[in-house]
């Protein structure tokens, strides 16, 4: 409701309740405006609609792809969205990503853990709630400045300025955006997945990403030892997430089905199959083994399956896991993706070993032969050595074209001496264009970096520690942090205000009038920053 109409509506309520006469309707309307979302489900329904619209827009124009950065704390997510609004004027097509890796490494009560689903399940939904708490506070903080300016204009009798500020309040764009939230492999059976999905949705998640690894054997997508499950097991978890969305009234919730099959060489189970060519039979056809010629060749404890009419003894490790045939990863990815999209998933995630548009496009084009509107969420992973990868891609392209590459050592292309070379500059150009090219050529609807703020926190802390504990002393903070905050207009330079001190002062005045003891007086050192 527009601010002015809300003021009138609240004034009408107050008239009906004469003992509430101490309440200023403008104050109540202001507080309502600063708290647009009352529950996590309100957020999930609002952001699901945004994602669905963005997906439709991308289908019509691939330049309309979306992006996100992974955030491991509410404050980090908040500052990211404030920066986006400051630099680009809008949060459109910019999301947040919640990485299970960062939850494990940074949010577990056990301390830092590897990305193996050992952290507390509730840490995931807890981070979603925290992120949205900070984003809602960003709304409140930004609107508070507008309302303070509005009050000053009204007190000064500047009606034109007041009207302009009211327009800004009514047109205010929220910092609340979709979060793509990582539920790993579902943290147990389908019932466990359903229960956790409900918690995540109730916290505000409109989009849940789930992977086809074995839950109790889960590994980081960029490490070895990954074990996948038969399609039926994975689809039961997709159904569990969908039912959680429907139960909670988020009817257009989004599910991202991630396949780790490109790098997974093992399966825990042989799939159930009833007839040749069914889904279970297709899964089993990828299992490596040796043909058994005679029944007497079957040994005690052997597991035997049928592949293309022949009896086969699958290769079974001491762990009891079965091995896939070599060089079948891409075919398994295609089957995984088509099956997921045909059974309730909305978007795909293909975990790859390198950022290569051609490789991704080759797989996506095969998927699109069956599901034409297939779209990817793609991990622009910090596990890739982006500099080396793209320099090697340029090197290989030049070599194929017959160009002289004798000045470059392919294995050593990470070296700083190549930074200002033609090859280094072109590789940087390819890197800059990777997301645009991937969106256009490889069906990538959403580009994300899973762990960027893990690395930026480490890098900035290293730079500050090196200077502060060294010869620079306090200058390391002043020149390296505060001076840059001031000159770049970063709101945290007035950290008391960013943390809500002005909002608190205003509330004190709303509650107690002239008796309020406020923190923002002349002795507040934050006044040094204007």
N, C-alpha and C positions, 0 to 999 in steps of 0.2 A: 504494500500500500504506500502511495506517495506520503512523504513526511508530513506535509500540511494537513492532509486528510486524516492521518493517524493522530495528529495533535487534536483535531476536532473530535474524533471518535473517543479518544481517551477523556477529553474534557466532558463529553456527554456522560461517560461512565462515572466520573468524579462527582458530577452534579447529583447523580442518583445515590451517592454515598457521602453524605455531608460530613461524616467524621474523617474522611480522607482529604480534608481541605488543605492540608499541608503539602500535598503532592502537586507539583507543577506539571501539567500535561506535556509541556515541551520536554521536560526531563524524562518522563516515561517513554515518550515517542522516540526520543534520542537513544535511550537504552535499548528499545526494541530494534531500532535500525542497526545498532551496533551488535546485535545478536540474531542474525538472519536465520541461522540453522539451530534448531532446538535439540535435535538428536542426530546420532550417527546415521540412522535410517533416512532422515531428511537429506543428509549429504549423499548417501549412496544413490538415492533416487534421482537427485539433481545431477550428479556427475555421470550416472549411467546414460542419461539422456544426452549429455554433452558428447560422450564417447560414441554413441550410436550416430549422432549427427556428423561427427568428424569422420567416422568410417564411411558413411554415405558420400560425404564430400570428397573423400579420397578416391572412392570408386569412380567419381566423375572427373577428377583432376588429381593426378598423382603428385603434383607439386604441393598439394595440401596435406602433406604427411605431418605426423606429430612427433614430439620429442619429450624426453625426460632425463633427469639426473637422479641417481640413487641417493637417498638421504637417510642417515642413521640416527638423527635426532630431530625433534620438532623444530628447534631453533634453526637448524641447517635448512630444513624445508621452508620455513618461514622466510629466511633471508634470501633464499633462492627466488621465491615468488615476488618478494619486494623488489629484487634486482630486475626481474623480468618486466614488471610493471614500469619501473623507473626508466629502463633502457628502450623498451618497445611499446609502452603505452597500453598493453593488453596481455592477458594471460592465455589468449586463445591458442589452442593446439599445443600448449605446454602443460605437461603433467608432472607427477612425482612418481618415482619408482621406489618400492620397498624391497630391498634385497635380503633374502634369507642368509646370504653370505655375511652381510654386515651385521645382521641380528646375531648370528653365531659369534662373530669376531668381536662385537662391541656391546652387545645388549644382554648377554647371558649372565645370570647370577653365579655361574661356575667360573666366570672369567673368559678370556679369549678362547674360542673353540674353533676347530676346523669346520668346514661347510659339510657336515654330515648329519644334519637334523638331530643333533644332540642337545640343542638348546631348548629351553622351556617353550612349549607350544604357545602359551599365552603371551610370550614376549612379542609375537607377531601382531596380534590384535592390539596389544598394549601400545606398540609403536604407531599403528594406524591412528588410534585415538589421540596419542600425543601429537602426531603431525597435524591432525585437524584442529586440535586445541590451539596450537600455535598459529595456524592459518586463520582461524576465527579471531584470534587476538590481533592479528595483523589488520583484519577488517576493522575491528574496534579501534585500534590505534589510529589508522588512517582517517576513519570517520570522525574520531575525536578531534583531530586537528581541524577538520572542516566545520564541525559544530562549534568549536571555540571561536573560529573566525566568524561564523554566523552570529554568534552572541555578541561579538565585538561590533559587527556591522549594525545589528539591531540596536545596540546601546548608543551607537553614534548616529542613529537615524539615517544610515546609508541604505535606503531601500533597494537601489539597483544592485549594490554589492550583495545584499541579503538574498535577493531573488536568484542571482547567479550561483551563490553557494548552495541554495536549496536545490537548484537544478543538478549541481554536482553530486549532492547527497542522493538524490533520486536516481541518478545515472551511475551510481558507484558500482564498479566491477569487483566482485569478490575475489579474494585470493584462494578461495576453495576450488580446487581443480581435481580431476580424477587421479586416483592412485592405482597403479598396477601393483598388486600385492602378491608376493611370493609365498605360496603355501608348500613349497618344496615338493615332496612326493606324497603329501597328504598326512604325514605323521601317524601312520598306522593303517588300519583297515578302512573300508569305506565309511563306516559309522564314525570313526575318529575324524575322518576328513570332513564329513558333514557337520559335526559339532564344532570343529575349528572354523570352518567356512562361515557358519552362523555368527560366531564371535567376531570374525573379521568384517562381515557385512554390517553387523550391528554397530561396529566401531566406525563405519563409513566407507568400507571398500565397495566399489562398484565393479571392480575387475580383479579376478583371481587367476593367477598363473600356476599351473600344476604340471609336473613332469612325470615321464613314464619310467622312472627308475624304481627299483625295489625300495620301499620305504625304509627298511632296517639296514639296507646296504648303501644308502644314498651317498653319492660323492659329488664334489664340486664338478660342474660341467667341463672344467678345463683341467681335470686331473684324470689319472688312469683308474682302472678298476670299476668302471660303471657297469651296472647290471640292470637290464630292462625287464619289464613284465609283459606277459601276453596282453593283447589288445582288450580282451574281455575284462581283465582286472583293472586296466586303466579307464575303460569306459564306465565301469561301475563308479569310479571316483568322480568322473565328469558328471554323471547323473546325480551323485550326492551333492556336488556343488550347485548344480542347476536347481535341485529341489530346495536347497537352503535359500537360494535367491527367491524362488517362487513362494516359499513359506513366509518369508519376511516382506513380501510385496514389492520386491525389486524385480519386476517382471522383465526388464530389459538388461539385467546384469550381464556382464561380459566374462567369458571364460577363454583363457589363453592356454592352449594345449602345447606343451613343450616336449619335443623329442630329443633324447640324447643318443639316439641310435647311431649317429655318424661316428661317435667315438666309443660306443659301448660294444665290447666283444663278447659279452656273457649274458646269459639269461638264467633266472632262478628256476623257472618252470618250463615244462613242455606243455604247450597249449592243448586244451580240450578240442578235439575235432570229431565231427560226425560223418563227414563225407569229403571226398577229394575236392580241393579247390575252395573250401570254406575258409573263414578267417583264421581259424586255428591251424588248419593245414598250411595256409600260406606262411604263417609265422614259423611253423616247424620246418618248413622247406629251407629256411636259412640256417638251421642248426647243422654244424659240421659233424661228420661221422664216417664210419667205414661200412661198406656194404657187406652184409652177411649172406654167404652163399648157401649154407646148410644150417638147419635147426640145431645140429649138434655143436655148431660153432658158438652158440649162445652160452656164455659162462654164468655161473652163479652171481646174482646181483646185477647183471646187465640190464640196462633199459634199452628197449628196442622200439623203434618207430618205423612207419612206412613213409617213404619218400618216392613219389613217382612210380609206385608199384613195387618198389624194392624194399626189403628189410634193411634197416640201417641202425648201427650201434652208435649213438651220439657220443661225441667226445666229452667226457665228464671229468672235471677236475677233482682234486682231493677235497675241496670245499663242498662238493656236491653240485656245483654250478655247471651249466652246459655252455659249450663254446659255439659261437657263430662261425660260419664260413668266412674266410678272409675276403675282403673287397666287396662285401654285401651291404656295408653301412648305408650307402646312398639309396639303394633299393628299399631297405628297411625304413629309412626316413620317409620316402614317398608313400609307402603303405601306411605308416603311422599317421601321416598328415591327412591323407585322404580319409582314412577311417575315422579320425577324430572329428573332422569337419562334417562328415556324414552322420555323426552321432552326437551332436550337441555342442561342440566347440565352436567358437566364433572367430578366433584368431590363432595363428600358429607361431611357435617359437622353435627354430631349428638352431641348435647349438653347434657351431662350426669351430674348426681349429684355426681359422685365419679369416681376416676380413677381405673377402674377394668377391666383388659384385658378380663376376662371371660364374663362379661356383654356385653362389646362392641362386642366381637366375636360372641356372640349368636345372636345379631341383624344383624351384617354384614353377617353372614352365611345364614340367611334367605333372605337377599337382593340378595346375590350371586346366590341363586337358580333361580332367574329370570334374574339378570344382572351379569354374571360371573366375569366381570372385574371391579366391583364396588370398589372404593377406597375412603378412608377417609382423610380429614384434621381434626386433633384432637387437641382440646384445653386442653393442660396440665395446667389447670387453677390454678392461685394462690388463687382462691376461695376455692379450696380443702385444707383441712388440710392433707397434704401428709404424714407427720410423723404418725399421728393418724390413717389415713386410712390404710396404709400398715402394721402398727403394728397390727391393728385389723384383717386384712386379714391373717396375719401369725397366730395370736391367733386362729382364726376360723378354719384355715386349720389344725393346731396342734390338736385342740379339736376334729375335725372330724376324725383324724387319731388315736385318743385315747391317745394322749400324755398328760402328766400331766401339766396343765397350772395353777395350784393352786398358783404359785409364782407371777402370774400376775393379776392385776385388769384391766379388759378390758376397762372400762370407763375411766381409769386414765393412759392409756398407753402413753400419751403425756409427762408424767413426766420424768425429766432428769435422774432419778434413773434407768430408763430402757435403757439408751443410750448404755451402755457397756454390756448389757445382750445378750445371744444368740438370743433371740427374736428380740431385737433392731437391732442387726447386720444383721440378715437375712432380716428384713424389709428394711434396707438400701440397701441390695443387690437386693431385688426385685424392689426397687425404681430405682436403677441404671439401671436395665435391662428392665424397663417398656417400653421404646420406642422400643428397639429391639424386645421384646416379642410382643408388639402391632403391629409392622410392619409385623412380621411373622405370627401371629395367628389371627389378627383382621382387616387386610386389611388397616392399617394406612399407607398411603403414605407420609403424611406430619405431623410432630409433631411441635407444636408451644407452646410457653408460651405467653399468651396475654399481660400481664402487668409487665413483670419482671423488666424493667428499671424504672418503677414508684417506685417499692419497693427498688431497689438498690440505687436510688437517695436519697430516704428517709433514708435508713440505713447508707450510707456513710456520709450524712450530719449530722445525729444524732451523729455518732462517732466523727466527727471533732468538732462539736459544744460542745460536752461534754468535750473534752480535751482542746480546744482552750480557751473557756471561763472559764475553771477551772484552776487547778494548773499547767497543762502542758504548757499553753500559746503557744508560737510559736513552741515548740517541737511537739505539736499535729499535726501540718501541716507538719513539716519537717520529722518526723519519720513515721507518718501515711500516708503521701501522697507523698511528693517529693522524699524522699529516696527510696521508693518503685518504683516510676516511673523510677528513674535512674537505679536501679538494675534489674528491669523487662523489661527494654528497651522499655518503653511506649513513643511514639513519642510526646505526649503532654507536656513532660517536657520542650521541646523547643517550647513553645506555640506560639511565634512569627512566627517561621518557619511553624508550623502546620496551622496557620491562613493565610499563604500565603505571608509572607514578602519577602522570597527569590525569589518566583515567581515574585512578584512585582518588586524587584530589577533587575531581569533579563530583565523584560519587559522594565524598564526604560532605560537599556543599549541598548536594541533593538531599542527603539524609538529615543534616544538622543545620543547614543554613549558615548564618554568620558565625555560629559557634564552632564551625569546622576548623580543625588544626591541620593546615595543609603543608605539604613538603616543598612546594614549588615557589617559595618566597625569594626575597632578594639575596639571601645567603646560600641559595642552591648553586653549587659550583657549575652545574650544567648550563647556567646562564652564560658562561664564557663562550659557548658554542652558538649563540644566537637563537 
